[in-house]
Amino acid sequence: MRIPGLGRLQRVKQQLQRRLASKSLILMYHRVAEVDLDPWSLCVTPQHFAEHLEVLQKYAYPISLQQLAQAHRHGNIPHRAVAITFDDGYADNLHHAKPLLERYGIPATVFISTGYIGKQREFWWDELEWLLLQPQKLPEKFSLKIKTTTHHWELGTAADCSEDDYDRDRHPWEAKPGSRLFFYYSIWQLLQSLPESDRLKALDEISAWAMVEPIARKTHCSLLPEELLALEQGELVEIGAHTVTHPFLSAHSLAFQRHEIQQSKADLEEILNRPVTSFAYPHGDYTTETVNLISEVGFACACSCIQDIVWRESDCFQLPRFGVENWNGEEFAKQLSRWFND
């Protein structure tokens, strides 16, 4: 027999339990750097990152991701604990972030996409930004064949991008149809789910069309093998896996996913000469089968991009994280308070 209102009562009970339970947060960063253009809001300036760490020292309990995962497994999550993570593997994680982590004595986990280690080519989304968003004139029409479909664009006024346009369009998520930034996002959308070989071929075609040579900017470099070792040196930074080519895993076969996950773990363990037990899903994209793979290949925990607290009901292989933006210390403190109290 179905009891009227029982489902609602159970939901209210869980909400109350969640509100009263000990809760922690995992923060997701990507870069600590200052760049001219940041179409995905990946960068936090060194000054603001230092302010974030100062706030965490005063108002939270900073711990490592592995400490948090272990506490979760034992059902003993510390209240107001915060774990810092970085995705991708930019060199500025070593040169800008680590010195600040050491200054404040706060640990972090850095998830590495191993296919980019030591490469003289930028992460593909950065290369696309270089090809399309610099203030230079582009041809007015562009066609790109993806699989069996040919896509066409007419750039119109966006073909001629002045310094003023460049400054006006540098704010992410504000791209208006017909703008150069909107063109960039539309190309990115098509390339995101492609296998790496197809994506690189498309980038080469875009480079030839735009008459712009891709370069490896010092401001956008990925870690070298020796820098990866330096990043891990000491007690504060843990290295985790983030696949090989940073794909949208759900767009690919289970065999492809297994290779990306297993190989990234093997690559890092060969360089570091120790087990790698933490993983983060690129783009926060995965399926139920992906989660099973993470456990099968020997990871102890995995981070998603779901924005939520960590509490006793959280899944250790789908740990939620809050993305951090380039806030000053005051705004970061307000965000931290909102996250803990929601």
C-alpha positions as CSV (number, residue, x, y, z in Angstrom):
1,M,0.0,0.0,0.0
2,R,1.3,3.5,-0.9
3,I,1.2,5.9,2.0
4,P,0.3,9.4,0.8
5,G,3.1,12.0,1.4
6,L,5.7,9.3,2.3
7,G,8.0,10.3,-0.6
8,R,7.9,14.0,0.5
9,L,8.6,13.1,4.1
10,Q,11.6,11.0,3.1
11,R,12.9,13.9,1.0
12,V,12.4,16.4,3.9
13,K,14.2,13.9,6.3
14,Q,17.2,13.6,3.9
15,Q,17.4,17.4,3.5
16,L,17.4,17.8,7.3
17,Q,20.1,15.1,7.7
18,R,22.2,16.8,5.0
19,R,21.8,20.2,6.7
20,L,22.9,18.8,10.1
21,A,25.6,16.5,8.8
22,S,29.3,17.3,8.7
23,K,30.2,18.6,5.2
24,S,33.3,19.4,3.2
25,L,34.1,21.0,-0.1
26,I,36.4,20.2,-3.0
27,L,37.5,23.2,-5.0
28,M,38.3,23.0,-8.7
29,Y,41.0,25.3,-10.2
30,H,42.8,25.1,-13.5
31,R,45.4,27.8,-13.7
32,V,47.1,30.4,-11.5
33,A,48.2,33.0,-14.1
34,E,47.4,36.3,-15.8
35,V,46.7,36.1,-19.5
36,D,45.3,38.5,-22.1
37,L,42.3,36.4,-23.0
38,D,40.6,33.7,-20.9
39,P,37.5,32.4,-22.8
40,W,36.8,29.7,-20.3
41,S,37.5,31.6,-17.0
42,L,40.3,29.1,-16.2
43,C,42.7,31.6,-14.7
44,V,42.9,32.9,-11.1
45,T,45.6,35.6,-10.7
46,P,48.5,34.8,-8.2
47,Q,47.3,37.7,-6.0
48,H,43.7,36.4,-5.8
49,F,44.9,32.8,-5.3
50,A,47.0,34.0,-2.3
51,E,43.8,35.7,-1.0
52,H,41.9,32.5,-1.4
53,L,44.4,30.5,0.6
54,E,44.4,33.1,3.3
55,V,40.6,32.8,3.5
56,L,40.9,29.0,3.7
57,Q,43.4,29.2,6.6
58,K,41.1,31.5,8.6
59,Y,37.6,30.0,7.9
60,A,38.1,26.4,6.8
61,Y,40.0,23.2,7.5
62,P,42.3,22.6,4.4
63,I,43.1,19.0,3.8
64,S,44.3,16.8,0.9
65,L,41.9,15.1,-1.4
66,Q,43.2,11.7,-0.3
67,Q,42.6,12.6,3.4
68,L,39.1,13.6,2.5
69,A,38.4,10.5,0.5
70,Q,39.7,8.3,3.4
71,A,37.6,10.2,5.9
72,H,34.6,9.6,3.6
73,R,35.3,5.9,3.4
74,H,35.4,5.7,7.2
75,G,32.2,7.7,7.6
76,N,34.0,10.5,9.4
77,I,33.9,13.6,7.2
78,P,35.5,16.6,9.0
79,H,33.3,19.6,9.2
80,R,34.3,22.6,6.9
81,A,37.2,20.7,5.4
82,V,38.3,22.0,2.0
83,A,40.4,20.1,-0.6
84,I,42.0,22.0,-3.5
85,T,42.3,20.4,-6.9
86,F,43.7,21.6,-10.3
87,D,42.8,20.1,-13.7
88,D,44.7,19.6,-16.9
89,G,48.4,20.1,-16.0
90,Y,49.5,23.7,-16.9
91,A,53.1,24.6,-16.0
92,D,51.9,27.5,-14.0
93,N,50.6,25.0,-11.4
94,L,54.3,24.5,-10.6
95,H,55.6,28.0,-11.1
96,H,52.8,30.1,-9.6
97,A,50.5,27.9,-7.6
98,K,52.9,25.6,-5.7
99,P,55.0,28.4,-4.1
100,L,51.8,29.9,-2.7
101,L,50.6,26.5,-1.5
102,E,53.9,26.1,0.3
103,R,53.7,29.6,1.8
104,Y,50.3,28.8,3.4
105,G,51.0,25.1,4.0
106,I,47.9,24.0,2.1
107,P,47.8,20.7,0.1
108,A,46.4,20.3,-3.4
109,T,45.9,17.5,-6.0
110,V,46.8,18.3,-9.6
111,F,45.1,16.1,-12.3
112,I,47.2,15.6,-15.4
113,S,46.2,14.9,-19.0
114,T,49.3,12.9,-19.9
115,G,49.2,13.3,-23.6
116,Y,50.2,16.9,-23.2
117,I,53.2,16.4,-21.0
118,G,56.2,18.0,-22.6
119,K,54.5,18.6,-25.9
120,Q,55.4,21.6,-28.1
121,R,51.7,22.2,-28.7
122,E,49.2,23.9,-26.5
123,F,46.0,22.3,-25.1
124,W,43.7,22.2,-28.0
125,W,41.2,24.7,-26.7
126,D,44.1,27.2,-26.2
127,E,45.4,26.6,-29.7
128,L,42.0,27.2,-31.0
129,E,41.8,30.5,-29.0
130,W,45.2,31.5,-30.6
131,L,44.0,30.8,-34.1
132,L,40.7,32.5,-33.9
133,L,40.7,35.2,-31.1
134,Q,43.8,37.2,-31.9
135,P,43.0,40.7,-33.2
136,Q,43.8,39.9,-36.9
137,K,41.6,39.8,-40.0
138,L,40.2,36.4,-41.0
139,P,38.7,35.3,-44.3
140,E,35.0,36.1,-44.4
141,K,33.9,32.5,-45.1
142,F,34.9,29.1,-43.6
143,S,33.9,25.5,-44.2
144,L,34.9,22.5,-42.1
145,K,34.0,18.9,-42.6
146,I,33.4,16.9,-39.4
147,K,32.8,13.2,-40.1
148,T,30.2,13.3,-42.9
149,T,28.9,16.8,-42.4
150,T,30.3,20.0,-43.8
151,H,29.7,23.1,-41.6
152,H,29.7,26.6,-43.1
153,W,30.2,30.0,-41.4
154,E,30.0,33.5,-42.7
155,L,31.9,35.7,-40.3
156,G,30.6,39.1,-41.6
157,T,31.9,41.9,-39.4
158,A,33.6,39.4,-37.1
159,A,36.2,38.7,-39.8
160,D,37.9,42.0,-38.9
161,C,38.7,41.9,-35.2
162,S,40.2,45.2,-34.0
163,E,42.0,45.8,-30.7
164,D,38.7,47.4,-29.4
165,D,36.8,44.2,-30.4
166,Y,39.4,42.1,-28.7
167,D,39.1,44.0,-25.5
168,R,35.3,44.0,-25.6
169,D,35.0,40.3,-26.3
170,R,37.5,39.1,-23.7
171,H,34.7,38.4,-21.2
172,P,33.7,34.7,-21.2
173,W,30.1,33.6,-21.6
174,E,29.1,37.0,-23.0
175,A,29.6,36.1,-26.7
176,K,26.9,37.6,-28.9
177,P,25.9,36.0,-32.2
178,G,28.0,37.4,-34.9
179,S,31.0,38.1,-32.7
180,R,34.4,36.5,-33.0
181,L,34.0,34.9,-29.6
182,F,30.7,33.3,-30.6
183,F,32.5,31.9,-33.7
184,Y,35.2,30.4,-31.4
185,Y,32.6,28.7,-29.2
186,S,30.7,27.3,-32.2
187,I,34.0,25.7,-33.5
188,W,34.9,24.4,-30.1
189,Q,31.4,22.8,-29.8
190,L,32.1,20.8,-32.9
191,L,35.7,19.7,-32.0
192,Q,35.0,18.8,-28.4
193,S,33.8,15.2,-28.9
194,L,36.3,14.2,-31.7
195,P,39.1,11.7,-31.2
196,E,42.4,13.5,-30.8
197,S,43.7,12.7,-34.3
198,D,40.6,14.1,-36.0
199,R,40.7,17.2,-33.8
200,L,44.3,17.9,-34.6
201,K,43.5,17.5,-38.3
202,A,40.7,20.1,-37.9
203,L,43.0,22.5,-36.1
204,D,45.6,22.2,-38.9
205,E,42.8,23.1,-41.4
206,I,41.7,26.1,-39.3
207,S,45.4,27.2,-39.1
208,A,45.8,27.1,-42.9
209,W,42.5,28.9,-43.4
210,A,43.3,31.6,-40.8
211,M,46.9,31.9,-42.1
212,V,48.0,31.8,-38.5
213,E,50.7,29.4,-37.3
214,P,50.1,27.6,-34.0
215,I,52.7,28.4,-31.4
216,A,53.5,27.1,-27.9
217,R,53.2,30.2,-25.8
218,K,55.2,30.3,-22.6
219,T,52.0,31.5,-20.8
220,H,50.1,28.4,-21.9
221,C,52.6,25.6,-21.6
222,S,51.8,22.2,-20.2
223,L,54.2,20.6,-17.7
224,L,57.4,19.0,-18.8
225,P,58.3,15.6,-17.3
226,E,60.9,17.2,-15.0
227,E,58.5,19.9,-14.0
228,L,55.9,17.2,-13.1
229,L,58.5,15.6,-10.8
230,A,59.3,19.0,-9.2
231,L,55.6,19.7,-8.7
232,E,55.1,16.5,-6.8
233,Q,58.3,16.9,-4.7
234,G,57.5,17.5,-1.0
235,E,54.4,16.7,1.0
236,L,51.8,19.1,-0.3
237,V,51.0,18.2,-3.9
238,E,49.5,14.9,-5.1
239,I,49.4,14.1,-8.8
240,G,46.2,12.5,-10.1
241,A,45.2,11.3,-13.6
242,H,42.9,13.2,-16.0
243,T,43.0,10.8,-19.1
244,V,45.5,11.1,-22.0
245,T,43.8,13.4,-24.5
246,H,41.2,15.1,-22.3
247,P,38.2,13.7,-24.2
248,F,34.4,13.8,-23.5
249,L,34.4,10.2,-22.3
250,S,30.7,9.6,-22.9
251,A,31.1,10.3,-26.6
252,H,33.4,7.2,-27.0
253,S,33.3,3.5,-26.7
254,L,34.0,1.7,-23.5
255,A,37.3,0.3,-25.0
256,F,38.4,3.9,-25.8
257,Q,37.5,5.1,-22.3
258,R,39.4,2.2,-20.7
259,H,42.5,3.0,-22.7
260,E,42.3,6.7,-21.8
261,I,41.9,6.0,-18.1
262,Q,44.3,3.1,-17.8
263,Q,47.0,4.7,-19.9
264,S,47.0,8.0,-18.1
265,K,47.5,6.1,-14.8
266,A,50.3,4.1,-16.3
267,D,52.0,7.2,-17.8
268,L,52.1,9.0,-14.5
269,E,53.2,6.0,-12.5
270,E,56.1,5.5,-14.9
271,I,57.2,9.1,-14.5
272,L,56.6,9.3,-10.7
273,N,57.5,5.7,-9.8
274,R,54.6,5.4,-7.4
275,P,50.9,4.5,-7.5
276,V,48.5,7.1,-8.8
277,T,45.1,6.7,-7.0
278,S,43.1,9.9,-7.8
279,F,41.2,10.7,-11.0
280,A,39.1,13.6,-12.4
281,Y,36.7,13.2,-15.3
282,P,37.6,15.7,-18.1
283,H,34.8,18.2,-18.6
284,G,33.0,16.4,-15.7
285,D,31.7,14.1,-18.4
286,Y,31.2,10.3,-17.9
287,T,28.7,7.5,-17.8
288,T,27.8,4.8,-15.2
289,E,30.1,2.5,-17.1
290,T,32.9,5.0,-16.8
291,V,32.5,5.1,-13.0
292,N,32.8,1.3,-12.9
293,L,36.0,1.5,-15.0
294,I,37.6,4.0,-12.5
295,S,37.1,1.5,-9.7
296,E,38.3,-1.5,-11.8
297,V,41.6,0.0,-12.8
298,G,42.6,0.8,-9.2
299,F,41.7,4.4,-8.4
300,A,40.6,5.2,-4.9
301,C,38.5,8.2,-5.7
302,A,37.4,10.3,-8.7
303,C,36.2,13.9,-9.0
304,S,33.3,15.2,-11.1
305,C,32.2,18.7,-11.9
306,I,28.9,18.4,-10.1
307,Q,28.6,21.5,-7.8
308,D,27.7,20.2,-4.4
309,I,29.1,19.6,-0.9
310,V,30.8,16.3,0.1
311,W,28.9,14.5,2.8
312,R,28.4,10.9,3.9
313,E,26.0,10.2,1.1
314,S,28.4,11.3,-1.6
315,D,29.8,8.7,-4.0
316,C,33.6,8.5,-3.7
317,F,33.9,7.9,-7.4
318,Q,31.7,10.9,-8.3
319,L,32.9,13.5,-5.8
320,P,31.4,16.9,-6.4
321,R,33.5,20.0,-6.8
322,F,32.9,23.8,-6.9
323,G,34.6,25.6,-9.8
324,V,36.5,28.7,-8.6
325,E,36.7,31.9,-10.5
326,N,39.0,34.9,-10.4
327,W,37.4,36.3,-7.3
328,N,39.2,38.5,-4.8
329,G,39.4,37.3,-1.2
330,E,36.3,39.0,0.0
331,E,34.1,37.5,-2.8
332,F,35.8,34.1,-2.4
333,A,34.9,34.2,1.3
334,K,31.2,34.9,0.5
335,Q,31.2,32.0,-2.0
336,L,32.7,29.7,0.5
337,S,30.0,30.7,3.1
338,R,27.2,30.1,0.5
339,W,28.5,26.7,-0.5
340,F,28.7,25.5,3.1
341,N,25.3,26.9,4.1
342,D,23.3,25.9,1.0
